[in-house]
Amino acid sequence: MENSFEHLIDYIEKHTSFRCQNYKVRPLRRRIKVRMRALEIESYNTYWRYLQNHPSELKKLQDILTINLSYFFRNTETFDFLSTEIFPEFRRMKGSLTFWSAGCARGEEPYSLAILAAEHGIKNRVRIYGTDIDDNALNSAKEGIYSSVSFHYTPEEIKKRYFVNANNGYAIRHDLIGDVKFIKLDLFEKPIFERCQLVVCRNVLIYLDRPGQSAILKTFYDHMTNGAYLVIGKVELLIGLPEVKLFHLVNRAEHIYRKSDLQAEVVS
Ligand SMILES: C[S@@+](CC[C@H](N)C(=O)[O-])C[C@H]1O[C@@H](n2cnc3c(N)ncnc32)[C@H](O)[C@@H]1O
C-alpha cells in the first residue's frame, strides 16, 4: 500500500508540474482519493495504472491537487487592516509599488488588491502580479468573470463600483484587468519580476511541509524590499520555522508580517 502510494507520487511528479514532495501527505492522499472515488478505484496501485493508460486523467488530478477556492476580500478584517493601516503608508511613499499575490487561484485576491489601490488613489503607480501553478485558474483570472459565490465578503457598493453584469456572472472592470499581470509560477522557483512592497500568500503554505514552507518564505524575503509587508493565511503560522526571524509581526490576528531590516542569521 505505502509502496504503491510512493509509486503514484513519483509518477505525478514526473508527469505534472505539481511537486508532491513538498506537500503534506494527508491532504495529498485526501485529494487523490477524490479522483479515485470518482472512478470507483480502491487502491493506489490501480489508480497508478489507470493514470498510465489514461493520460487525460492527469489533468483532472492536477485540478484536484491545486484547490482554487477563493473569494474577493477573503477575511474581511485582513483587508480592513490593509486599508486602514498599510495602504495609507503606500499612499505616502513616492514612486511605483509592486504587490504580489502568490498562489492567486482565479484572481480574486490580486483583484481585491487592485480595488484597494483604486480606492486609495494609487492605482496608476501600482503593478500587481498574480501567480499560480494552475493554468486553468490563471486563464479564468485573466478572463475576470465570477459567480456570486466569489462575492461572499464583498461590500455591495464595491461590487457595484468595480464589476459589471456579464451573461454568466459579474465581470471585473476592464481597467482593473490591466492592473494585474498573471504569470504561471511555481513558488519553488524564483520570480523574475521586481521586488515587492507587499506579498500576499494565503492558504498555500498550509498544504506544504516545513522544508517547503521554509523555502518559499526565503524566496519571499529575497523578493521583498526592506520594510515590505507579508500577509499569510488566517490558518497559517510561521512559528517554529527558522525564517520567522526574517520578519517581525505587525498584526497577530491577521497574520501580517514585515520584512526585518536587520539581516537576521538564517539558514541560507
Ligand atoms: C486555496 S487557493 C488560495 C487562493 C487565495 N490565495 C486565497 O487565499 O483565497 C491555493 C492556490 O495555490 C496554488 N498553489 C499550490 N501550490 C503552488 C505552488 N507550488 N506554486 C504556485 N501556486 C501554488 C493552487 O494552484 C491554488 O490556486
The ligand as an SDF file (V2000), in Angstrom:
LIG
                    3D

 27 29  0  0  0  0  0  0  0  0999 V2000
   -6.7040   27.7520   -1.8720 C   0  0  0  0  0  0  0  0  0  0  0  0
   -6.0100   28.6460   -3.1930 S   0  0  0  0  0  0  0  0  0  0  0  0
   -5.6760   30.1780   -2.3800 C   0  0  0  0  0  0  0  0  0  0  0  0
   -6.1710   31.3700   -3.1630 C   0  0  0  0  0  0  0  0  0  0  0  0
   -6.0020   32.7140   -2.4570 C   0  0  0  0  0  0  0  0  0  0  0  0
   -4.6210   32.9630   -2.1170 N   0  0  0  0  0  0  0  0  0  0  0  0
   -6.8670   32.7790   -1.2320 C   0  0  0  0  0  0  0  0  0  0  0  0
   -6.3650   32.6370   -0.1200 O   0  0  0  0  0  0  0  0  0  0  0  0
   -8.0760   32.9700   -1.3870 O   0  0  0  0  0  0  0  0  0  0  0  0
   -4.3790   27.9090   -3.3060 C   0  0  0  0  0  0  0  0  0  0  0  0
   -3.7020   28.1890   -4.6460 C   0  0  0  0  0  0  0  0  0  0  0  0
   -2.3130   27.9120   -4.5110 O   0  0  0  0  0  0  0  0  0  0  0  0
   -1.8640   27.3680   -5.7190 C   0  0  0  0  0  0  0  0  0  0  0  0
   -0.6150   26.6460   -5.4830 N   0  0  0  0  0  0  0  0  0  0  0  0
   -0.4270   25.4950   -4.7890 C   0  0  0  0  0  0  0  0  0  0  0  0
    0.8650   25.1440   -4.8250 N   0  0  0  0  0  0  0  0  0  0  0  0
    1.5150   26.1040   -5.5400 C   0  0  0  0  0  0  0  0  0  0  0  0
    2.8810   26.3030   -5.9370 C   0  0  0  0  0  0  0  0  0  0  0  0
    3.8330   25.4310   -5.5930 N   0  0  0  0  0  0  0  0  0  0  0  0
    3.1800   27.3840   -6.6690 N   0  0  0  0  0  0  0  0  0  0  0  0
    2.2150   28.2680   -7.0280 C   0  0  0  0  0  0  0  0  0  0  0  0
    0.9190   28.1520   -6.7010 N   0  0  0  0  0  0  0  0  0  0  0  0
    0.5750   27.0760   -5.9630 C   0  0  0  0  0  0  0  0  0  0  0  0
   -3.0150   26.4670   -6.1740 C   0  0  0  0  0  0  0  0  0  0  0  0
   -2.9410   26.2090   -7.5640 O   0  0  0  0  0  0  0  0  0  0  0  0
   -4.2290   27.2940   -5.7700 C   0  0  0  0  0  0  0  0  0  0  0  0
   -4.7020   28.0890   -6.8180 O   0  0  0  0  0  0  0  0  0  0  0  0
  1  2  1  0
  2  3  1  0
  2 10  1  0
  3  4  1  0
  4  5  1  0
  5  6  1  0
  5  7  1  0
  7  8  2  0
  7  9  1  0
 10 11  1  0
 11 12  1  0
 11 26  1  0
 12 13  1  0
 13 14  1  0
 13 24  1  0
 14 15  1  0
 14 23  1  0
 15 16  2  0
 16 17  1  0
 17 18  1  0
 17 23  2  0
 18 19  1  0
 18 20  2  0
 20 21  1  0
 21 22  2  0
 22 23  1  0
 24 25  1  0
 24 26  1  0
 26 27  1  0
M  CHG  2   2   1   9  -1
M  END
$$$$
